[in-house]
Amino acid sequence: MSVTETRINLLDLDEVRLREFFLSIGEKPFRAEQILKWIYHQGVTDFDQMTNLSKDLRQNLERVAVVEPPKVLSEQVSLDGTTKWLIGFGGGNAVETVFIPEPNRGTLCISSQVGCALNCTFCATGAQGFNRNLSTGEIIGQVWLAARALGHERNGKRRITNVVLMGMGEPLLNFDAVTAALSLLRHDLGFGFAAKRVTLSTAGLVPGIDKLRETIDVALAVSLHAPEDTLRETLVPLNKKYPIKELMRSCADYVSDKHKRTVTFEYTLIDGVNDQPEHARKLVKLLRRLPSKLNLIPFNPFPGTRYRCSPDERIRKFQEIVMAGGLIATVRKTRGDDIDAACGQLAGKVLDRTRRSQMFREHMQGN
Ligand code: SAH
């Protein structure tokens, strides 16, 4: 075994565990605060540069620990400024992380698993299968890398203002690593994001939502995609285990527990599948009593899918009906689709997908 393998990666430890770590090596727990500031405020990974630590401690740390972010394998910048990184963890495992700049904010979309086990029928990540969970360090490491690559603060302003767990994977199936990473995102000594600026998106893992409510304060998004069980089962197979009624109970508990919090429901509009006026009306009935927002996402095609995006006119009509019913509904703008960085297109691919998507586009135009 090499020396590195026996050393602990400090990116894997949230504040509580970092204190425990310092105690375990015979140091004062407050060293955790100094280290956190170096890593997350200064972006320093080299113990030698951590000048407020004694030389002895630095040497000791050198022996037992590392601060080792994952590696950027490639970076692509879209015409609209969206940036996508392929981030590698060794052993051929890689995920995609996306930065979406807007005039008044910058959203970083991070991944929680290599692939995904849930097999939602309209999602490119699902089609790719599941490889493994990411560790806390691999999750928070994506934010650390993006912050460095973007120049975290420009003109005194943060470039990343929001973080969403909407990349590859089902975050609630990797609960411990994800919540530790969330705590580093939230903590003042970490990235210091407010609760409403960190969003976890789930396909609807009910026990996970219930546990999240008791663990950490973040914003919740739920991938709904259908107002009734029979249809939802064909899109999100997890619905067979946790049907809509249970999901709604869990969401209602989530918002009742936190002051002034709403759940965001994501609804991908797929041509002829879930985009009819009757679906919109059923959605109104389902959501009108819950403090919630509806995010309508035009379906993003990917190679091999049988689905198509709803026409603009139908999307507009759908939005009209739900808004007339009293829901707050926005249509998510598709960003970065020229670099396959849009919702459901993330695949952490190692193969040349550029050619595959080009073939796919030609195929679609031919029809
Ligand atoms: N597993 C979590 C995190 C993924 S979030 C979840 O399901 O919420 C990614 C969002 O994009 C989800 O709402 C997902 O349902 C949606 N999505 C997946 N594939 C899509 C596609 N091809 N087009 C548009 N949205 C898609």
Boltz pocket constraint, residues with backbone or C-beta under 6 A from the ligand:
constraints:
  - pocket:
      binder: B
      contacts: [[A, 120], [A, 122], [A, 123], [A, 124], [A, 165], [A, 166], [A, 167], [A, 168], [A, 169], [A, 170], [A, 171], [A, 201], [A, 202], [A, 203], [A, 204], [A, 221], [A, 222], [A, 223], [A, 266], [A, 267], [A, 268], [A, 297], [A, 298], [A, 299], [A, 300], [A, 301], [A, 302], [A, 343], [A, 344], [A, 345]]
      max_distance: 6.0
